[in-house]
Amino acid sequence: MHILFVNRASIPVFAYGGTERVIWDLGRALVDMGHRVSYLVPEGSSCPFGQVLPIDDKKDWASQIPDDVDLVHFQFNPGMDLKLDLPWLMTQHGNSQVGETLPLNTVFVSRNHAQRHGSASHVLNGLDWRAYGPVDLSVTKDSFHFLGKASWRVKNVQGAIDTCLLGHQQLMVLGGHRLNFQRGFRYTWSRRIQFAGMVGGQTKLDLLQGSRGLVFPVRWHEPFGLAVIESLYFGCPVFATPYGALPELVPPECGVLSNEKAALAQALTKPFDRQACHDRAVTLFSAARMAQDYLHVYQQLMQGTPLNPVNPCMTEAASPLPWHQHRR
């Protein structure tokens, strides 16, 4: 099968790029299984295992699809009125607006994400752990970490900071800076809290290696959470709010979920089996497993069966959700 991925961001990704990382690893896994992949992405992209075609915004989608493609996989909504002569689907990676209608053949990135759109069609994200290298689970640093775009208010980096300060723990913020003007004015005075900025590649992997755990008190329904499975891969338990996909990713043996700062702060001293966290990431959240699940979806479409009986539509607001600074 020849699958064409369409996305509006360049590949490969060098820093954050959640969607780009997922479709890169998905494409590589499909090639490993004997399929062919191509990418219709912005000019300047490159890929060693698939053909790269530059998007031309002056042309319609149909005219940019090679004749030998069997199925088109969009990573954004290409338009509710799009009609192609071959099967196509879209993955909804983020949270929609309440009342926003999506294409009939939309797949979501977690069970909760799908349910909140009135759908059951979902494929859990996975990553190619070969790119992350071996993990030494015997190494343990003194600090926990936060991983995400700290400028996004829903990621609640201040909640992560406050949780670690209450628990008398150190925190490394990956994805933010000590001085932040994007949310008005915020300066973190405590030297217990360190900041690494937006990091990627080996720098990020080195920082994750040996961390005591991920502190992730998001205030929205997380569609999936790549930061969570990356942390689990490095043997890090997860201390987060119970929103969105997080209960699907983090069982009790791999972390604690609560929307109360005091409960998460207390949990930071709880011992966890780092091997169990690592094994969960490798077993359940691999690119190979994701590719196999998407192949089932592709085959369903090739057989002419739609992914949803009606157009999915967001039924509830994804944010803001409660974060309790004090015990109720």
C-alpha positions as CSV (number, residue, x, y, z in Angstrom):
1,M,0.0,0.0,0.0
2,H,1.2,3.5,-0.8
3,I,0.1,6.1,1.8
4,L,0.5,9.8,1.3
5,F,0.8,11.9,4.5
6,V,-0.2,15.6,4.2
7,N,0.8,18.1,6.8
8,R,1.5,21.8,6.9
9,A,4.7,21.6,8.9
10,S,8.2,20.6,7.7
11,I,9.9,17.3,8.4
12,P,12.1,16.2,10.0
13,V,11.3,17.9,13.4
14,F,14.2,19.3,15.5
15,A,12.5,20.5,18.7
16,Y,8.9,20.2,19.8
17,G,6.8,19.2,16.7
18,G,4.5,16.5,18.2
19,T,2.5,15.8,15.0
20,E,5.6,15.9,12.8
21,R,7.3,13.4,15.1
22,V,4.3,11.1,15.1
23,I,3.9,11.0,11.3
24,W,7.7,10.5,10.8
25,D,7.7,7.5,13.1
26,L,4.5,6.2,11.6
27,G,5.9,6.4,8.1
28,R,9.1,4.7,9.1
29,A,7.2,1.9,10.8
30,L,5.0,1.4,7.7
31,V,8.0,1.1,5.5
32,D,9.5,-1.5,7.9
33,M,6.3,-3.4,7.3
34,G,6.7,-3.4,3.6
35,H,4.5,-0.4,2.6
36,R,5.4,2.7,0.8
37,V,5.0,6.3,2.2
38,S,5.2,9.8,0.7
39,Y,4.9,13.2,2.4
40,L,3.1,16.2,1.0
41,V,4.7,18.9,3.2
42,P,6.2,22.4,3.0
43,E,9.2,23.0,0.7
44,G,12.5,22.3,2.3
45,S,11.5,19.1,4.0
46,S,13.4,15.8,3.5
47,C,13.0,12.2,4.4
48,P,15.4,9.2,3.8
49,F,12.7,6.6,3.7
50,G,9.9,8.3,1.7
51,Q,9.2,10.5,-1.2
52,V,8.8,14.2,-0.3
53,L,6.5,16.5,-2.3
54,P,6.3,20.2,-1.7
55,I,2.8,21.6,-1.0
56,D,1.6,24.1,-3.6
57,D,-1.0,26.4,-2.0
58,K,-2.1,27.5,-5.4
59,K,-3.3,24.0,-6.4
60,D,-6.2,22.0,-5.1
61,W,-5.5,18.8,-3.1
62,A,-6.6,16.4,-5.9
63,S,-4.0,17.7,-8.4
64,Q,-1.1,17.3,-5.9
65,I,-1.7,13.6,-5.2
66,P,0.5,11.1,-7.2
67,D,-1.4,8.6,-9.4
68,D,0.0,5.6,-7.6
69,V,-1.2,6.6,-4.1
70,D,-3.7,4.3,-2.5
71,L,-4.8,6.4,0.4
72,V,-4.3,10.0,1.7
73,H,-3.8,10.7,5.4
74,F,-4.3,14.3,6.3
75,Q,-3.0,15.7,9.6
76,F,-5.5,18.7,9.6
77,N,-9.0,19.3,8.2
78,P,-8.5,19.7,4.4
79,G,-12.1,21.0,4.0
80,M,-15.5,19.6,4.7
81,D,-16.4,19.6,1.0
82,L,-13.2,17.7,-0.2
83,K,-13.9,15.0,-2.6
84,L,-11.2,12.6,-3.9
85,D,-11.2,9.6,-6.2
86,L,-9.5,7.5,-3.5
87,P,-9.9,6.9,0.2
88,W,-8.8,9.7,2.6
89,L,-8.9,10.3,6.3
90,M,-7.7,12.9,8.8
91,T,-6.2,12.5,12.2
92,Q,-7.4,15.2,14.7
93,H,-4.4,15.8,16.8
94,G,-5.7,18.7,19.0
95,N,-8.9,19.8,20.7
96,S,-11.6,21.2,18.5
97,Q,-13.9,24.1,19.3
98,V,-17.3,23.2,20.8
99,G,-19.7,22.7,18.0
100,E,-17.0,22.3,15.4
101,T,-17.9,19.5,12.8
102,L,-15.1,17.3,11.5
103,P,-14.9,15.1,8.4
104,L,-16.7,11.7,8.6
105,N,-13.4,9.8,8.3
106,T,-11.7,11.4,11.3
107,V,-9.6,9.4,13.7
108,F,-8.6,10.7,17.1
109,V,-5.5,10.1,19.2
110,S,-7.1,8.6,22.4
111,R,-10.3,7.0,23.5
112,N,-11.2,10.1,25.6
113,H,-10.4,12.4,22.7
114,A,-12.7,10.4,20.4
115,Q,-15.5,10.3,23.0
116,R,-15.5,14.0,23.5
117,H,-16.2,14.3,19.7
118,G,-19.0,11.8,19.8
119,S,-16.7,9.1,18.1
120,A,-15.2,5.8,18.9
121,S,-12.5,5.9,16.2
122,H,-9.1,6.4,17.7
123,V,-5.4,5.2,17.4
124,L,-3.1,5.8,20.3
125,N,0.1,7.6,19.3
126,G,3.4,5.8,19.4
127,L,7.1,6.6,19.0
128,D,10.1,4.9,17.5
129,W,12.0,4.2,20.6
130,R,15.1,3.3,18.6
131,A,15.7,7.0,18.1
132,Y,15.7,7.5,21.9
133,G,18.5,5.1,22.5
134,P,19.1,2.8,25.5
135,V,18.0,3.8,29.0
136,D,19.9,3.3,32.2
137,L,17.2,2.9,34.8
138,S,19.8,2.7,37.6
139,V,20.6,6.4,37.1
140,T,18.5,8.8,39.3
141,K,19.0,12.5,39.4
142,D,17.8,14.9,42.2
143,S,15.1,16.6,40.2
144,F,11.7,16.1,38.6
145,H,10.9,17.6,35.2
146,F,8.1,19.4,33.4
147,L,7.9,18.9,29.6
148,G,5.8,21.0,27.3
149,K,5.2,24.5,26.0
150,A,5.3,26.5,29.2
151,S,3.8,29.5,27.4
152,W,0.5,27.5,26.9
153,R,-1.6,28.4,30.0
154,V,-3.4,25.1,29.9
155,K,-0.1,23.3,30.4
156,N,0.0,24.8,33.9
157,V,3.8,25.1,34.4
158,Q,3.1,27.3,37.4
159,G,1.2,24.4,38.9
160,A,4.2,22.1,38.3
161,I,6.5,24.7,40.0
162,D,4.2,25.1,43.0
163,T,3.8,21.4,43.4
164,C,7.5,20.8,43.6
165,L,8.1,23.8,45.9
166,L,5.4,22.5,48.3
167,G,7.0,19.0,48.2
168,H,10.5,20.5,48.7
169,Q,11.6,19.0,45.5
170,Q,13.7,20.3,42.6
171,L,12.2,20.8,39.1
172,M,13.7,21.1,35.6
173,V,11.4,22.9,33.2
174,L,11.9,21.7,29.6
175,G,10.0,24.1,27.4
176,G,10.1,27.4,29.3
177,H,12.3,30.1,30.8
178,R,12.7,31.7,34.2
179,L,11.6,35.1,32.9
180,N,8.4,34.8,30.9
181,F,6.6,37.8,29.3
182,Q,4.2,35.7,27.2
183,R,1.8,35.3,30.2
184,G,2.1,38.9,31.3
185,F,5.1,38.9,33.7
186,R,6.3,35.9,35.5
187,Y,9.7,35.4,37.1
188,T,10.5,32.3,39.1
189,W,12.7,33.2,42.0
190,S,13.4,29.9,43.6
191,R,16.7,28.3,42.7
192,R,15.0,24.9,43.2
193,I,13.5,25.4,39.8
194,Q,15.7,25.2,36.8
195,F,14.8,26.1,33.2
196,A,16.2,24.5,30.0
197,G,14.1,26.4,27.4
198,M,12.8,24.6,24.3
199,V,15.1,21.7,23.9
200,G,15.2,18.7,21.5
201,G,17.4,16.0,20.2
202,Q,20.1,14.5,22.4
203,T,19.9,17.5,24.8
204,K,16.3,16.6,25.8
205,L,17.1,12.9,26.1
206,D,20.0,13.6,28.4
207,L,17.8,15.8,30.6
208,L,15.1,13.1,30.7
209,Q,17.6,10.3,31.6
210,G,17.5,9.8,35.3
211,S,14.7,12.3,36.1
212,R,12.7,11.3,39.2
213,G,9.5,11.9,37.3
214,L,7.3,14.1,35.2
215,V,5.1,16.7,36.9
216,F,2.3,17.5,34.5
217,P,-0.7,19.2,36.1
218,V,-2.4,20.3,32.8
219,R,-5.7,22.2,33.0
220,W,-7.3,20.9,29.9
221,H,-8.4,17.6,28.4
222,E,-5.0,16.4,27.0
223,P,-5.7,14.8,23.6
224,F,-2.8,12.4,24.1
225,G,0.4,13.5,25.7
226,L,3.7,12.6,24.0
227,A,5.5,14.1,27.0
228,V,4.0,11.4,29.1
229,I,5.1,8.4,27.1
230,E,8.6,9.9,26.5
231,S,8.9,10.2,30.3
232,L,7.7,6.7,30.9
233,Y,10.2,5.4,28.4
234,F,13.0,6.9,30.6
235,G,11.5,5.1,33.6
236,C,9.8,8.3,35.0
237,P,6.6,8.0,37.0
238,V,4.0,10.7,36.1
239,F,2.3,13.1,38.5
240,A,-0.5,14.7,36.6
241,T,-4.1,15.8,36.6
242,P,-6.7,13.2,35.6
243,Y,-7.8,14.9,32.4
244,G,-8.3,13.8,28.8
245,A,-6.2,10.8,27.8
246,L,-4.0,10.8,31.0
247,P,-5.9,8.0,32.7
248,E,-5.4,5.9,29.6
249,L,-1.6,6.5,29.7
250,V,-0.8,6.4,33.4
251,P,-2.1,3.5,35.5
252,P,-1.6,3.5,39.3
253,E,1.7,1.5,39.1
254,C,3.2,4.3,36.9
255,G,2.1,7.5,38.7
256,V,-0.5,9.5,40.5
257,L,-3.3,11.5,39.0
258,S,-5.0,14.3,41.0
259,N,-6.1,17.9,40.5
260,E,-5.0,18.9,43.9
261,K,-1.6,20.4,44.4
262,A,-1.1,18.9,47.9
263,A,-1.9,15.4,46.8
264,L,0.6,15.5,43.9
265,A,3.2,17.1,46.1
266,Q,2.8,14.3,48.7
267,A,3.0,11.7,46.0
268,L,6.4,12.9,44.8
269,T,8.1,10.9,47.6
270,K,6.2,7.7,46.7
271,P,8.4,4.9,45.2
272,F,7.6,3.5,41.8
273,D,9.0,0.7,39.7
274,R,11.0,2.5,37.0
275,Q,11.2,-0.7,34.9
276,A,7.4,-1.0,34.9
277,C,7.2,2.6,33.5
278,H,9.7,1.9,30.8
279,D,8.0,-1.4,29.8
280,R,4.7,0.3,29.5
281,A,6.1,2.8,27.0
282,V,7.9,0.1,25.0
283,T,5.0,-2.3,24.9
284,L,1.9,0.0,24.4
285,F,3.3,3.1,22.8
286,S,5.6,2.0,20.1
287,A,5.5,3.2,16.5
288,A,5.1,-0.4,15.3
289,R,1.9,-0.8,17.4
290,M,0.6,2.5,16.1
291,A,1.3,1.5,12.5
292,Q,-0.5,-1.8,12.9
293,D,-3.5,0.0,14.3
294,Y,-3.5,2.5,11.5
295,L,-3.3,-0.3,9.0
296,H,-6.6,-1.6,10.3
297,V,-8.1,1.8,9.9
298,Y,-6.7,2.1,6.3
299,Q,-8.1,-1.3,5.4
300,Q,-11.5,-0.3,6.7
301,L,-11.5,2.7,4.4
302,M,-10.2,0.7,1.4
303,Q,-13.2,-1.5,1.9
304,G,-15.5,1.5,1.7
305,T,-16.6,1.6,5.3
306,P,-16.6,5.0,7.0
307,L,-14.8,5.5,10.3
308,N,-17.8,7.2,11.9
309,P,-21.6,6.8,11.4
310,V,-22.0,10.6,11.6
311,N,-19.6,13.6,11.4
312,P,-17.7,13.9,14.7
313,C,-18.3,17.1,16.7
314,M,-16.8,18.4,19.9
315,T,-19.4,18.2,22.7
316,E,-17.6,19.9,25.6
317,A,-15.0,22.6,26.2
318,A,-11.5,21.2,26.7
319,S,-10.4,23.9,29.1
320,P,-10.0,25.5,31.6
321,L,-10.3,22.6,34.1
322,P,-9.9,22.8,37.9
323,W,-6.6,23.0,39.6
324,H,-6.9,23.1,43.4
325,Q,-4.2,25.0,45.1
326,H,-5.5,24.1,48.6
327,R,-7.3,21.0,50.0
328,R,-11.0,21.2,49.7
